[in-house]
Structures are given as structure tokens and as C-alpha cells.
Amino acid sequence: MVGLTSPAPEQTKIKRHTVSDTDGTREGGLVFPIVFILGFVAAAIAHPDALTSFWVWFALLMMSVAVAVGVQKTVARLYGHEDEDDT
């Protein structure tokens, strides 16, 4: 059984995101559907046919994403979360 030695295991090249309670993704993920639903209701109240427009849906999604990212960054800053360097 000469030559059946396995090569040394290499480090994985895939870097996974470290989940943290202080990075704000939980709060940002919660805010997204809340803002989307509130915007949906506001658009329906403003004009009943508003929800048939592509641009209204686009604006609702972009508004929800922008608010969620803002909340995520604000919570991360409040908790003092620091991203790990990828170097």
C-alpha cells in the first residue's frame, strides 16, 4: 500500500459571512416587509389604480430596500459592529 497517502487538506477558498447579532441584518430584514406593506397601503389609498403601474411597484421596492439598508447600517453603527477585513 505504498503511495496511498492523501494530500494535506487545503484551506477552503470560500469565505462565509459571519453571522452576528450586532450587524443589523435582523432589524433590516424586519423593516423591509413593514415598509413595503405600509407603502402598498398608502399607494392603494392615494389612488386605487396605482398598484397597476410598474413604476409604483418599482418605487415601493426601492423605497423598502433603501430604508432596510439604512436601518441595518444605523443599527450596526449603534452596536459598534466592525466588519472583518477580507485581506
PyMOL commands that set and color helices and strands:
alter all, ss='L'
color gray80, all
select helices_A, chain A and resi 25-46+50-52+54-79
alter helices_A, ss='H'
color red, helices_A
deselect
rebuild
show_as cartoon
